[in-house]
Amino acid sequence: MTPCASEKDQMPQSSEAFICTKDASGQLVWLEASASKAVTDQRAADVLAKAAKAKAAATKVAAAKAAAKAAADKAAKLAAEKAAAKKAAAAARVASQRAAEARAARDAAAAQAAAEQAAQQALVAPPGPAASDCDPNYSGECVPIASDVDCSGGSGNGPAYVQGPVQVVGTDIYRLDGNHDGYGCEG
């Protein structure tokens, strides 16, 4: 046998043809045509299997990358939602605080106005009699206990006066309820 120089060289020998073929170890050897075809077909199948395996690995890597990207996108979305929720909560706290401050300012202004009104009334009207100085037959305004009480602004001559209206809850000893409806100094 002569050495084999390049793959696919052919050498006829009697009634058979031999082909220079790389064997499983990668050596060039002369093989009968059907054996050469079997080795060549096996090598091609191995190459295809190796390519398929590489393609499957590449597909697996691509799928893993896609899954990692999806997970990263989901994590980014959750982080953005969490940040938005924190921002909304902070805005709500600020709004609530501002509303509380506005209520406090409004209440303070109302208290100030009431105090000013009370002070003005104290300057305009003399202090009324103490509750024990009021006749228990009447409620509402204090009807002083005196020898005679008349309605302020009326035609009576006092010596004491009451600003009405007053409700008669007992005996109308000062005849303040002229129409007998249970209320005096109505008008």
Buried (B, 14 or more C-beta within 10 A) or exposed (E): EEEBEEEEEEEEEEEEEBBBBBEEEEEBBBBBEEBBEEBBEEBEEEEEEEEEEEEEEEEEEEEEEEEEEEEEEEEEEEEEEEEEEEEEEEEEEEEEEEEEEEEEEEEEEEEEEEEEEEEEEEEEEEEEBEEEEBBEBBBBBBBBBBEEBBBBEBEBEEEBBBBBBBBBEEEBBBEBBEEEEEBBBEE
